[in-house]
Amino acid sequence: MLDLARQYAHMKEEIDAAITRCLEHQRWIFGPEVGELEDRMSSYLGIANCIGTSSGTEALVLALRALAIVRRDEEYWSRESLVITTAFTFTATGDAILRSGATPLFVDIDPVSFNLDPVAVRSAIDEHGEKVVGIMPVHLYGQGADMDAIMSIADERGLFVVEDVAQAFGAEAGGRRLGAVGTAGAFSFFPSKNLGGFGDGGMLSTNDSTIADVVRMLIKHGGRDKYNVDHIGYNARLDTLQAAVLLVRLVYIDEFNSKRRAIAARYSDALASVSGVTTPAFNEGSSHVFHQYTLRVSNRDSLQAALKERGVSSMVYYPHPLHKMKVFGTGRSIVPAGGLPESERAATEVLSLPMEPLQDEATTETVICALRDSVA
């Protein structure tokens, strides 16, 4: 699905030099690379504050915790506090809401983009009223959610918006980088991401200096002085070594995202007329960075098995919507009375193809031919 060794070879000299500099200065905690990465990220995103974190999951938790401290002067949200999000996402999105003390209010997705349906968001707010405190859209597969509609709803109701940008680094919506649109954004630098490190890492972005100040305390045990803390904190700093690697990879991000789009265009052109296959759609006014190239297909499981027989990898993101998982069971989440039919349908139909920015044409054609043969 992704050839990380090929990517390393492509930038080996620069990455090796960056790691060597860390070996020489030995400043492993809050080393100079961390501050430099935060500054460069702020400039890239067009936002006032970027704060390195130990993972994308922790960035989500930190954003929600900081908002509880700033907005309600409490360490955590209450279980009565509802945060609207999608059930068609990775576990971390909903788990972060639970860890912040709040309750996930799952709403259904738009069947075309796989992202939060703004109509469903508005309906959920109308039903639950002032219990709803915020919205957490996920920019799934590399494409932005409908942020114009979501921000309009949030502004009307005085809600915060925390963007889960784990899969969409570098994408835009309405001329703005994702992660710079809502109240805060959370990024993952897990190795497989568009901008990935050599281990876990993340970043929180915000234009709110008060939120940023609280987050900077929370990542180092809850205080400006770790021996005299203000809040219930974490050990959630970004490692210097990861920052060094990310500084190198950041130089390549726009080039690599462009290559992803080109591969996606080739897939779409070749597969558009294949029976039983629906290629990804594009939201107007937003850019797609194709963290995953995800099809809707009939007979998904048999097609995946047939591809495997032909030596072609594929993945299902995601086979189980969050509301079907035990951790989000009775009392831990809320689902609309009509259920989440689009999320459940997507979980049975989605299939992601290999998406490697340095993937050569021969590999792309192999994938295309294998899929065509498997469907025929």
KEKE-3310 file (N, C-alpha, C; in steps of 0.2 Angstrom, whole numbers, plus 5000, padded with zeros to 4 digits):
npx = (5004:5010:5026:5038:5051:5056:5053:5061:5074:5073:5075:5086:5099:5097:5089:5097:5107:5100:5097:5109:5113:5105:5111:5123:5120:5112:5100:5087:5074:5062:5071:5080:5075:5061:5055:5058:5051:5038:5036:5038:5027:5017:5018:5016:5003:4996:4993:4992:4997:5006:5009:5019:5015:5014:5007:4994:4982:4984:4984:4971:4965:4971:4967:4953:4953:4959:4950:4939:4945:4946:4934:4924:4930:4934:4943:4939:4926:4909:4899:4887:4890:4890:4898:4898:4902:4909:4904:4911:4926:4943:4946:4952:4946:4933:4937:4945:4936:4929:4939:4941:4931:4919:4904:4902:4892:4886:4884:4877:4886:4890:4886:4894:4906:4910:4912:4907:4889:4882:4869:4864:4871:4866:4853:4855:4859:4848:4840:4846:4850:4857:4865:4875:4891:4901:4909:4917:4924:4930:4943:4941:4951:4959:4952:4943:4930:4914:4918:4913:4899:4899:4906:4898:4886:4892:4896:4883:4878:4887:4897:4912:4924:4934:4946:4949:4963:4971:4972:4974:4985:4990:4980:4966:4952:4941:4951:4959:4971:4967:4964:4967:4955:4945:4941:4952:4965:4970:4984:4991:5007:5010:5019:5013:5006:5003:5012:5023:5032:5046:5040:5028:5019:5013:5003:4996:4985:4980:4972:4969:4976:4975:4970:4981:4991:4987:4987:5001:5005:4998:5005:5017:5015:5006:5009:5017:5029:5035:5037:5027:5012:4997:4986:4978:4989:4999:5012:5016:5024:5032:5045:5062:5069:5059:5054:5065:5066:5053:5055:5063:5055:5044:5048:5045:5032:5021:5025:5024:5011:5005:5009:5002:4989:4990:4992:4980:4971:4974:4970:4956:4952:4955:4946:4934:4923:4921:4911:4901:4910:4914:4922:4932:4924:4925:4925:4918:4927:4937:4953:4960:4971:4973:4976:4972:4966:4951:4938:4921:4914:4905:4902:4913:4922:4925:4931:4942:4949:4952:4960:4971:4975:4981:4992:4991:4989:4977:4966:4954:4946:4934:4931:4922:4910:4911:4900:4897:4906:4912:4917:4911:4898:4882:4877:4889:4890:4880:4867:4858:4840:4836:4847:4863:4864:4871:4884:4886:4883:4894:4904:4904:4907:4918:4935:4952:4965:4983:4993:5005:5016:5028:5026:5028:5023:5021:5018:5006:4998:4998:4990:4978:4975:4973:4962:4952:4952:4948:4935:4929)
npy = (4994:5006:5012:5015:5013:5017:5030:5035:5033:5042:5054:5052:5057:5070:5067:5059:5068:5077:5069:5066:5079:5080:5069:5075:5087:5083:5087:5081:5083:5095:5100:5111:5108:5106:5118:5125:5117:5119:5133:5133:5125:5133:5144:5138:5133:5145:5150:5155:5148:5133:5117:5105:5088:5072:5062:5061:5057:5061:5075:5078:5075:5084:5096:5096:5095:5107:5116:5113:5118:5132:5136:5131:5132:5120:5105:5094:5090:5087:5072:5075:5084:5086:5081:5082:5071:5060:5043:5035:5033:5032:5024:5033:5046:5046:5041:5051:5060:5054:5053:5066:5068:5071:5066:5057:5062:5054:5057:5055:5052:5060:5052:5053:5060:5054:5061:5071:5075:5090:5093:5083:5086:5098:5094:5086:5095:5103:5093:5090:5102:5114:5105:5101:5105:5106:5102:5090:5088:5076:5075:5065:5052:5062:5072:5088:5090:5098:5113:5126:5125:5119:5127:5138:5134:5131:5144:5150:5144:5145:5136:5126:5120:5107:5101:5086:5082:5072:5064:5073:5082:5097:5099:5109:5120:5131:5140:5140:5132:5116:5113:5126:5132:5129:5130:5124:5113:5096:5086:5071:5063:5050:5036:5032:5043:5057:5067:5060:5054:5045:5037:5039:5054:5071:5086:5101:5114:5131:5147:5153:5161:5159:5145:5139:5142:5135:5122:5121:5120:5108:5098:5096:5089:5098:5111:5127:5127:5112:5107:5113:5112:5117:5110:5094:5085:5079:5068:5073:5077:5082:5073:5078:5071:5066:5078:5083:5074:5077:5090:5089:5081:5089:5098:5092:5090:5096:5093:5079:5077:5082:5072:5061:5066:5065:5051:5047:5053:5045:5032:5035:5039:5027:5018:5023:5018:5005:4992:4991:4998:5013:5028:5040:5055:5073:5087:5103:5117:5113:5105:5089:5077:5064:5054:5041:5032:5028:5017:5014:4998:4984:4968:4968:4961:4949:4954:4960:4949:4943:4952:4951:4938:4941:4948:4961:4973:4979:4989:4990:5004:5010:4995:4994:5004:5017:5017:5004:4998:4990:4999:5011:5009:5006:5021:5027:5034:5043:5040:5044:5042:5036:5029:5026:5024:5027:5027:5014:5007:5011:5005:4992:4993:5001:5002:5003:5007:5004:5018:5027:5040:5040:5030:5020:5021:5008:5000:5006:5003:4990:4988:4993:4985:4972:4975:4977:4965:4957:4961:4958)
npz = (5000:5003:5001:5011:5012:4999:4999:5009:5004:4993:4999:5007:5010:5015:5026:5034:5037:5045:5056:5061:5065:5076:5084:5087:5094:5105:5111:5116:5121:5118:5108:5096:5084:5086:5089:5077:5068:5072:5070:5056:5052:5056:5047:5035:5036:5038:5051:5068:5079:5081:5089:5094:5096:5105:5097:5084:5090:5103:5101:5097:5109:5118:5112:5115:5129:5132:5127:5136:5148:5145:5141:5150:5162:5168:5171:5163:5151:5154:5155:5150:5140:5123:5109:5092:5079:5066:5064:5055:5054:5060:5076:5085:5084:5090:5103:5108:5111:5122:5131:5134:5143:5138:5128:5113:5099:5087:5070:5053:5037:5022:5007:4996:4998:5010:5021:5036:5036:5033:5035:5043:5054:5058:5061:5072:5081:5082:5089:5101:5107:5118:5124:5115:5112:5103:5087:5078:5064:5052:5040:5029:5021:5014:5009:5012:5024:5022:5026:5025:5027:5040:5048:5047:5054:5067:5071:5071:5082:5093:5094:5097:5084:5081:5070:5063:5056:5052:5041:5030:5027:5020:5012:5006:5009:5003:5000:5011:5021:5028:5045:5049:5049:5058:5076:5082:5076:5072:5069:5062:5062:5060:5053:5040:5035:5024:5027:5036:5050:5058:5067:5081:5081:5082:5079:5085:5080:5081:5081:5092:5105:5119:5120:5115:5124:5135:5130:5128:5141:5145:5138:5144:5157:5163:5167:5167:5174:5178:5190:5198:5194:5185:5179:5175:5167:5153:5147:5133:5123:5107:5100:5098:5088:5079:5075:5068:5057:5051:5047:5036:5027:5026:5016:5005:5004:4996:4983:4984:4987:4975:4966:4971:4968:4954:4952:4957:4948:4936:4940:4942:4929:4922:4928:4929:4920:4924:4928:4943:4951:4959:4958:4968:4972:4970:4981:4978:4978:4986:4990:4986:4994:4994:5004:5005:4991:4988:4983:4980:4980:4973:4980:4989:4998:4991:4979:4985:4989:4977:4971:4980:4976:4964:4968:4972:4984:4995:5006:5019:5025:5034:5042:5053:5059:5071:5081:5082:5089:5104:5114:5112:5117:5125:5134:5132:5120:5108:5096:5082:5081:5069:5065:5057:5043:5031:5035:5039:5027:5019:5026:5022:5008:5004:4997:4997:4987:4982:4986:4983:4983:4976:4967:4953:4935:4929:4940:4944:4933:4934:4945:4941:4930:4937:4945:4935:4929:4940:4942:4931)
capx = (5000:5014:5033:5041:5059:5057:5052:5067:5079:5072:5078:5091:5105:5095:5087:5103:5111:5096:5097:5116:5114:5103:5116:5128:5118:5109:5095:5081:5068:5062:5077:5079:5071:5054:5053:5058:5045:5031:5036:5037:5020:5012:5019:5013:4996:4993:4989:4996:5001:5007:5012:5021:5013:5017:5003:4988:4977:4985:4983:4964:4963:4973:4962:4947:4954:4961:4943:4935:4948:4945:4927:4920:4934:4935:4948:4936:4919:4905:4896:4881:4893:4890:4903:4896:4907:4907:4906:4915:4933:4947:4944:4955:4942:4928:4940:4948:4930:4928:4945:4940:4925:4912:4900:4902:4886:4887:4879:4879:4890:4888:4888:4898:4913:4912:4913:4901:4884:4880:4861:4863:4874:4861:4847:4857:4859:4841:4837:4850:4850:4862:4870:4880:4896:4906:4909:4923:4924:4936:4944:4943:4955:4963:4947:4940:4923:4911:4919:4909:4893:4900:4908:4892:4882:4895:4895:4876:4876:4892:4901:4919:4926:4941:4947:4953:4966:4976:4973:4973:4990:4991:4973:4963:4945:4939:4957:4963:4973:4964:4968:4967:4948:4941:4944:4959:4966:4974:4987:4995:5013:5011:5023:5010:5002:5006:5018:5024:5039:5049:5037:5022:5020:5007:5003:4990:4985:4975:4973:4967:4982:4973:4970:4988:4995:4985:4990:5008:5006:4996:5009:5022:5012:5000:5011:5023:5034:5033:5037:5022:5008:4991:4981:4980:4992:5001:5019:5014:5028:5035:5052:5066:5071:5054:5054:5071:5064:5048:5057:5065:5049:5039:5050:5043:5025:5017:5027:5021:5003:5004:5010:4996:4984:4991:4990:4973:4968:4975:4965:4949:4951:4955:4941:4927:4918:4921:4904:4901:4915:4913:4928:4931:4922:4929:4920:4919:4931:4942:4958:4961:4978:4973:4980:4969:4962:4945:4933:4915:4913:4900:4905:4920:4926:4927:4935:4949:4952:4954:4966:4977:4978:4985:4998:4989:4987:4971:4964:4947:4946:4935:4926:4917:4909:4913:4895:4896:4911:4910:4919:4906:4892:4877:4879:4895:4889:4873:4866:4851:4835:4836:4853:4868:4864:4876:4891:4886:4884:4901:4909:4903:4908:4924:4941:4957:4970:4989:4993:5012:5018:5034:5024:5029:5018:5020:5014:4999:4995:4997:4984:4972:4973:4971:4956:4948:4951:4945:4928:4926)
capy = (5000:5012:5010:5020:5013:5021:5037:5037:5033:5048:5060:5049:5061:5075:5064:5057:5074:5080:5065:5067:5085:5078:5065:5079:5092:5079:5090:5076:5085:5102:5103:5117:5106:5106:5125:5127:5114:5123:5139:5132:5123:5139:5148:5133:5133:5151:5150:5159:5143:5126:5115:5098:5083:5065:5059:5064:5056:5066:5082:5078:5075:5091:5102:5096:5097:5114:5119:5113:5122:5138:5138:5130:5132:5114:5101:5090:5091:5082:5067:5078:5088:5082:5083:5079:5068:5054:5036:5032:5036:5028:5024:5039:5052:5046:5039:5057:5064:5050:5054:5073:5068:5072:5061:5057:5062:5052:5058:5051:5055:5062:5046:5054:5062:5050:5066:5073:5078:5096:5092:5078:5090:5103:5090:5083:5101:5104:5088:5090:5109:5116:5100:5101:5110:5107:5098:5087:5085:5072:5076:5058:5050:5067:5077:5092:5091:5104:5117:5132:5124:5117:5134:5142:5131:5132:5151:5152:5141:5146:5129:5125:5116:5104:5098:5080:5083:5066:5061:5078:5087:5100:5100:5116:5121:5138:5144:5140:5125:5112:5114:5133:5134:5128:5133:5120:5107:5090:5082:5065:5061:5042:5035:5031:5049:5061:5069:5055:5053:5039:5035:5043:5062:5075:5093:5105:5121:5136:5154:5156:5161:5156:5138:5137:5143:5129:5116:5120:5117:5101:5093:5094:5088:5102:5117:5130:5124:5105:5105:5116:5112:5120:5106:5087:5085:5073:5068:5072:5082:5079:5071:5081:5067:5066:5085:5084:5070:5080:5096:5087:5079:5095:5101:5088:5088:5098:5088:5072:5077:5083:5065:5057:5068:5062:5044:5046:5054:5039:5027:5037:5038:5020:5014:5026:5014:4998:4990:4990:5002:5020:5031:5045:5062:5079:5093:5109:5122:5110:5100:5082:5075:5057:5049:5035:5032:5024:5016:5010:4993:4979:4962:4971:4956:4944:4958:4961:4942:4942:4957:4948:4932:4944:4951:4968:4975:4984:4989:4993:5009:5006:4989:4994:5011:5017:5016:4997:4995:4990:5005:5016:5006:5010:5026:5031:5038:5044:5038:5046:5037:5033:5025:5029:5019:5028:5025:5006:5005:5013:5000:4986:4994:5004:4998:5008:5004:5007:5025:5029:5046:5038:5024:5021:5020:5001:4998:5009:5000:4983:4988:4994:4978:4967:4977:4976:4958:4954:4963:4955)
capz = (5000:5004:5001:5015:5011:4993:5001:5013:4999:4989:5003:5012:5012:5020:5033:5038:5040:5050:5062:5063:5069:5083:5088:5089:5099:5110:5114:5113:5123:5115:5105:5092:5078:5088:5088:5070:5064:5074:5066:5048:5051:5057:5041:5030:5037:5039:5057:5073:5083:5080:5095:5093:5101:5104:5092:5082:5095:5109:5098:5098:5116:5120:5110:5118:5136:5133:5126:5142:5153:5143:5140:5156:5168:5172:5168:5158:5149:5157:5151:5147:5135:5117:5103:5086:5075:5062:5066:5049:5055:5065:5083:5089:5084:5096:5109:5111:5115:5128:5136:5137:5147:5134:5124:5106:5096:5080:5064:5047:5032:5015:5004:4991:5001:5016:5027:5040:5032:5037:5036:5049:5060:5060:5064:5078:5086:5084:5093:5107:5109:5122:5126:5110:5114:5098:5081:5076:5057:5050:5033:5028:5015:5011:5007:5017:5025:5020:5031:5025:5031:5047:5052:5048:5059:5073:5072:5073:5089:5097:5096:5094:5079:5081:5064:5063:5049:5052:5034:5025:5028:5014:5008:5007:5008:5002:4999:5017:5023:5033:5051:5050:5048:5064:5082:5082:5071:5075:5064:5064:5059:5060:5047:5034:5033:5019:5031:5041:5053:5059:5073:5082:5082:5080:5079:5086:5077:5083:5081:5099:5109:5126:5119:5113:5130:5139:5127:5130:5148:5146:5135:5149:5164:5165:5170:5164:5178:5179:5197:5201:5189:5185:5177:5175:5161:5150:5144:5126:5118:5101:5101:5094:5082:5074:5072:5063:5051:5048:5044:5029:5023:5024:5010:4999:5005:4990:4977:4985:4986:4968:4963:4973:4964:4947:4952:4958:4941:4932:4943:4940:4921:4920:4932:4929:4916:4926:4932:4950:4954:4960:4960:4972:4970:4973:4984:4975:4982:4991:4986:4989:4994:4993:5009:5002:4985:4990:4979:4982:4975:4975:4982:4991:5001:4985:4975:4989:4989:4970:4970:4984:4972:4959:4971:4973:4991:4996:5013:5020:5030:5040:5042:5058:5061:5079:5085:5082:5093:5112:5118:5111:5118:5129:5139:5130:5114:5106:5089:5080:5081:5062:5065:5053:5037:5026:5038:5039:5020:5017:5029:5018:5001:5003:4996:4996:4982:4984:4985:4985:4979:4971:4963:4945:4930:4929:4946:4944:4928:4937:4950:4936:4926:4941:4947:4929:4928:4945:4942:4925)
cpx = (5004:5022:5037:5049:5060:5057:5059:5073:5079:5075:5083:5096:5103:5092:5092:5107:5107:5097:5104:5117:5111:5107:5121:5126:5115:5104:5088:5075:5067:5068:5075:5074:5063:5051:5053:5052:5039:5031:5035:5030:5015:5012:5015:5006:4992:4990:4994:5000:5000:5011:5013:5018:5015:5013:4997:4983:4978:4983:4975:4962:4965:4969:4956:4947:4955:4954:4939:4938:4946:4938:4922:4924:4934:4940:4945:4929:4915:4902:4890:4883:4893:4894:4901:4902:4904:4908:4910:4922:4937:4945:4946:4950:4937:4931:4943:4942:4929:4933:4945:4935:4919:4909:4900:4894:4887:4882:4882:4883:4887:4890:4893:4905:4915:4913:4906:4896:4881:4873:4860:4866:4869:4855:4849:4857:4852:4838:4840:4851:4857:4867:4876:4885:4901:4905:4916:4923:4930:4937:4946:4946:4959:4959:4944:4933:4921:4912:4915:4902:4894:4902:4902:4887:4885:4895:4888:4875:4882:4896:4908:4919:4933:4941:4951:4957:4972:4977:4974:4978:4991:4985:4971:4956:4944:4945:4961:4965:4969:4968:4968:4960:4944:4944:4951:4959:4971:4977:4991:5001:5015:5014:5019:5006:5006:5012:5019:5031:5041:5046:5031:5024:5014:5008:4996:4990:4979:4977:4972:4973:4981:4973:4977:4992:4993:4988:4998:5010:5004:5001:5015:5019:5008:5002:5016:5029:5032:5034:5031:5016:5001:4985:4983:4983:4995:5009:5018:5018:5030:5042:5056:5068:5066:5053:5059:5069:5058:5050:5060:5059:5044:5041:5047:5035:5020:5019:5024:5014:5001:5004:5005:4990:4984:4990:4983:4969:4969:4971:4958:4948:4951:4949:4934:4922:4917:4914:4905:4906:4913:4919:4927:4928:4926:4924:4922:4922:4936:4947:4958:4968:4978:4978:4978:4965:4957:4940:4927:4914:4908:4904:4913:4924:4929:4932:4942:4952:4955:4960:4972:4980:4982:4991:4997:4986:4981:4969:4957:4947:4939:4929:4921:4916:4909:4907:4893:4901:4909:4912:4915:4899:4887:4880:4885:4895:4881:4872:4859:4846:4834:4842:4858:4869:4869:4883:4891:4886:4891:4905:4909:4906:4915:4930:4946:4963:4977:4990:5000:5014:5024:5032:5025:5023:5016:5016:5007:4995:4993:4991:4978:4970:4970:4964:4951:4947:4947:4937:4925:4923)
cpy = (5006:5010:5015:5019:5017:5028:5039:5037:5039:5054:5058:5054:5067:5073:5062:5062:5077:5076:5065:5073:5084:5074:5070:5084:5089:5082:5087:5079:5093:5105:5108:5115:5107:5113:5127:5123:5118:5129:5138:5129:5129:5143:5144:5134:5139:5152:5153:5154:5136:5123:5107:5094:5076:5060:5063:5063:5061:5073:5083:5079:5082:5096:5102:5097:5104:5118:5119:5117:5130:5140:5136:5130:5126:5110:5096:5092:5086:5077:5070:5083:5084:5085:5079:5077:5063:5048:5032:5035:5031:5029:5031:5045:5052:5044:5046:5061:5061:5052:5062:5074:5069:5066:5062:5057:5060:5054:5055:5055:5056:5055:5047:5056:5058:5055:5068:5077:5084:5096:5088:5082:5095:5100:5088:5089:5103:5100:5089:5097:5111:5111:5099:5106:5111:5102:5096:5084:5081:5073:5069:5057:5056:5073:5081:5090:5097:5110:5124:5131:5122:5123:5138:5140:5132:5139:5153:5150:5142:5140:5130:5120:5113:5100:5092:5080:5077:5064:5066:5083:5090:5102:5107:5115:5129:5142:5144:5133:5122:5112:5121:5136:5134:5132:5130:5115:5102:5086:5076:5064:5054:5041:5035:5037:5052:5064:5065:5055:5046:5035:5039:5050:5065:5082:5096:5112:5125:5143:5157:5155:5158:5148:5136:5137:5137:5123:5115:5118:5110:5096:5091:5094:5093:5109:5120:5128:5117:5103:5109:5118:5115:5115:5099:5086:5078:5074:5067:5077:5078:5078:5075:5077:5067:5073:5086:5080:5074:5087:5095:5085:5084:5098:5098:5087:5090:5094:5082:5072:5078:5076:5061:5059:5065:5055:5043:5048:5048:5034:5029:5037:5031:5016:5017:5022:5007:4997:4989:4994:5010:5024:5037:5052:5067:5084:5099:5114:5119:5106:5094:5080:5067:5053:5042:5036:5026:5023:5013:5004:4988:4973:4963:4965:4951:4948:4959:4954:4941:4946:4953:4942:4935:4948:4958:4969:4980:4984:4992:4998:5012:5001:4990:5001:5011:5015:5008:4994:4995:4996:5011:5014:5010:5015:5030:5035:5038:5043:5041:5041:5033:5029:5029:5024:5021:5026:5017:5004:5006:5007:4994:4987:4997:5000:5003:5004:5007:5014:5027:5034:5045:5032:5025:5019:5012:4998:5000:5005:4992:4983:4989:4988:4973:4969:4975:4969:4954:4956:4959:4948)
cpz = (5000:5005:5004:5014:5004:4995:5005:5008:4995:4993:5009:5015:5017:5026:5037:5041:5045:5057:5065:5067:5076:5087:5091:5095:5105:5114:5112:5115:5122:5112:5099:5086:5080:5086:5081:5066:5066:5070:5058:5047:5051:5050:5035:5030:5037:5045:5062:5077:5081:5086:5093:5098:5100:5099:5090:5087:5101:5107:5099:5105:5119:5118:5114:5126:5137:5132:5133:5148:5151:5143:5146:5163:5172:5168:5162:5156:5153:5152:5147:5141:5129:5112:5097:5082:5071:5065:5061:5049:5059:5072:5087:5090:5090:5102:5112:5114:5121:5133:5138:5141:5144:5131:5117:5104:5089:5075:5058:5042:5026:5011:4998:4993:5007:5022:5030:5035:5036:5039:5042:5055:5062:5063:5071:5083:5087:5089:5100:5110:5113:5124:5122:5111:5108:5092:5080:5069:5056:5042:5030:5021:5011:5009:5012:5018:5022:5026:5031:5029:5038:5051:5053:5053:5066:5075:5075:5081:5094:5099:5093:5089:5080:5075:5065:5056:5048:5045:5028:5025:5021:5010:5010:5006:5008:5002:5006:5018:5029:5039:5053:5049:5054:5070:5083:5077:5074:5069:5067:5060:5059:5053:5040:5031:5028:5021:5037:5044:5054:5066:5075:5083:5080:5081:5081:5083:5079:5082:5088:5103:5116:5125:5119:5120:5135:5137:5129:5137:5148:5143:5139:5156:5167:5168:5166:5168:5180:5186:5201:5196:5190:5184:5177:5168:5158:5149:5137:5121:5112:5102:5096:5087:5077:5071:5066:5056:5047:5044:5037:5025:5022:5018:5004:4999:4999:4984:4978:4984:4979:4965:4965:4969:4957:4947:4953:4951:4936:4934:4940:4933:4919:4923:4931:4925:4919:4930:4939:4954:4954:4962:4964:4969:4973:4975:4980:4980:4987:4987:4990:4989:4994:4997:5007:4996:4986:4986:4983:4977:4978:4976:4984:4993:4995:4981:4979:4988:4982:4969:4974:4980:4967:4962:4972:4980:4990:5004:5013:5026:5029:5040:5047:5060:5069:5083:5086:5087:5101:5116:5118:5113:5122:5134:5137:5124:5112:5098:5087:5080:5074:5061:5060:5047:5032:5028:5038:5032:5018:5020:5025:5011:5000:5002:4994:4992:4984:4982:4987:4980:4974:4967:4956:4941:4930:4934:4946:4939:4930:4941:4946:4933:4931:4944:4941:4929:4934:4945:4936:4926)
residu = (MET:LEU:ASP:LEU:ALA:ARG:GLN:TYR:ALA:HIS:MET:LYS:GLU:GLU:ILE:ASP:ALA:ALA:ILE:THR:ARG:CYS:LEU:GLU:HIS:GLN:ARG:TRP:ILE:PHE:GLY:PRO:GLU:VAL:GLY:GLU:LEU:GLU:ASP:ARG:MET:SER:SER:TYR:LEU:GLY:ILE:ALA:ASN:CYS:ILE:GLY:THR:SER:SER:GLY:THR:GLU:ALA:LEU:VAL:LEU:ALA:LEU:ARG:ALA:LEU:ALA:ILE:VAL:ARG:ARG:ASP:GLU:GLU:TYR:TRP:SER:ARG:GLU:SER:LEU:VAL:ILE:THR:THR:ALA:PHE:THR:PHE:THR:ALA:THR:GLY:ASP:ALA:ILE:LEU:ARG:SER:GLY:ALA:THR:PRO:LEU:PHE:VAL:ASP:ILE:ASP:PRO:VAL:SER:PHE:ASN:LEU:ASP:PRO:VAL:ALA:VAL:ARG:SER:ALA:ILE:ASP:GLU:HIS:GLY:GLU:LYS:VAL:VAL:GLY:ILE:MET:PRO:VAL:HIS:LEU:TYR:GLY:GLN:GLY:ALA:ASP:MET:ASP:ALA:ILE:MET:SER:ILE:ALA:ASP:GLU:ARG:GLY:LEU:PHE:VAL:VAL:GLU:ASP:VAL:ALA:GLN:ALA:PHE:GLY:ALA:GLU:ALA:GLY:GLY:ARG:ARG:LEU:GLY:ALA:VAL:GLY:THR:ALA:GLY:ALA:PHE:SER:PHE:PHE:PRO:SER:LYS:ASN:LEU:GLY:GLY:PHE:GLY:ASP:GLY:GLY:MET:LEU:SER:THR:ASN:ASP:SER:THR:ILE:ALA:ASP:VAL:VAL:ARG:MET:LEU:ILE:LYS:HIS:GLY:GLY:ARG:ASP:LYS:TYR:ASN:VAL:ASP:HIS:ILE:GLY:TYR:ASN:ALA:ARG:LEU:ASP:THR:LEU:GLN:ALA:ALA:VAL:LEU:LEU:VAL:ARG:LEU:VAL:TYR:ILE:ASP:GLU:PHE:ASN:SER:LYS:ARG:ARG:ALA:ILE:ALA:ALA:ARG:TYR:SER:ASP:ALA:LEU:ALA:SER:VAL:SER:GLY:VAL:THR:THR:PRO:ALA:PHE:ASN:GLU:GLY:SER:SER:HIS:VAL:PHE:HIS:GLN:TYR:THR:LEU:ARG:VAL:SER:ASN:ARG:ASP:SER:LEU:GLN:ALA:ALA:LEU:LYS:GLU:ARG:GLY:VAL:SER:SER:MET:VAL:TYR:TYR:PRO:HIS:PRO:LEU:HIS:LYS:MET:LYS:VAL:PHE:GLY:THR:GLY:ARG:SER:ILE:VAL:PRO:ALA:GLY:GLY:LEU:PRO:GLU:SER:GLU:ARG:ALA:ALA:THR:GLU:VAL:LEU:SER:LEU:PRO:MET:GLU:PRO:LEU:GLN:ASP:GLU:ALA:THR:THR:GLU:THR:VAL:ILE:CYS:ALA:LEU:ARG:ASP:SER:VAL:ALA)
# end
